[in-house]
Amino acid sequence: MKGNFKTFLFLSFLTVIFVLAGGMIGGRQGAVIAFILALAMNFISYWFSDKIVLKRYAAREVVREDNSRLYRLVEALAAEAGLPMPKVYIVPGKSPNAFATGRDPSHAAVAATEGILKLLNDEELAGVMAHELTHVKNRDTLIGTVAASIAGAITLLGQMGRYGTASRSRNPLILIAVLLFPIAALLIRMAISRVREYAADEGGARISKQPMGLANALNKLHQGVALHPITRGTPADSHLFIVNPFLGGIQSLLSTHPPVQERIKRLQEMSGSLQKV
């Protein structure tokens, strides 16, 4: 509930920034045009995100007949979470990671890399896949798309203002808006992503009933990604993964994920509280 309130608050901030940016930079008409364009781009991404992302990472679907360890774990966890069985995929490569995608619980997919299957034991892998199923249950793809639509519209408005040099020179407030509003929108969108990651950690720990399994997995994944960074894809997908697969440079400063040590600390505290019950 606390995470949902924070998400609502951040989305409200984004909306306020959008309204202010629209009025100062593009006027009502410019704001509407920018929002429609951003909404259209993100609608396409939302509706076809599963196919786009799975193809980008060369994911291979596994089914019950494959007698896959990953499939069996996901099937048990989905039943525990009260979710429809998602499609299950394995991504080739040594980089240990996992992600969820799909527009809603009835059209969801979860994927794990070959690297994570080799690195984690069953308890740790269950924690990771329960984390991903929590993203599905919480409809985080939809929340992320809404945030991306508003933030994208603000960025477009900033670009419109940047090219409107004549009006900008007459009004210094527009210059400030052009520079600061898109940055503020990016930071708030990152904050939303981090809140959803904490919520997914908590939900995953409850579904798997093993907070320390997920905590140990995060520790291994943090080290494993550093040793074997991902070799395909784009940093724009970083928010999908359980740990950021694109390390270094600007990605370290503008990460969509909370610090791994803070996530582990929260899971350790959660484990202690559950043991007392």
Protein Blocks (a to p, Z undefined) as FASTA:
>chain_A
ZZmmmmmmmmmmmmmmmmmmmmmmnommlmmmmmmmmmmmmmmmmmmmmmmmmmmnopac
ddfklopaklmmmmmmmmmnopacddddddedjbdcdddedjbfklcccdddfklmmmpc
fklmmmmmmmmmmmmmnommmmmmmmmmmmmmmmmmmmmmmmmmmlmmmmmklmmmmmmm
mmmmmmmmmmmmmmmmmmmmmmmmmmnopaklmmmmmmmmmmmmmmmccfedjfklmmmp
mbdfbgghjllmmccbdcfklmmmmmmmmmmmmmmZZ
